[in-house]
Amino acid sequence: MLRLNIILALVLMTCALAVVSARHQARKSFIELQAEEKRTRDLDIEWGRLQLEQSTWAMHGRIEQVARDHLGMAIPSAERIQVLSPGTAQP
């Protein structure tokens, strides 16, 4: 009987240690999950900012201003504009 009690006590302590270890691992995993969710939110915010910046840089007026100021480009006069229809060839 004493031998059975000792074996059961050892099994009980082993199970208790396994429960403690499993709870500790679960807490560590939860902390990692929270950190990754925060990182996801931060990346979503950065993605939104980058989309806003891209839309700002791609605005028609901005492109036209850069072409005019930095590249020295200008809108051609009406006499210099040629409209081509599909299928017509210019010599």
Summary of the structure (lengths in Angstrom):
residues: 91
radius of gyration: 35.6
end to end distance: 111.4
largest distance: 111.9
contacts: 148
relative contact order: 0.04
helix: 76%
strand: 0%
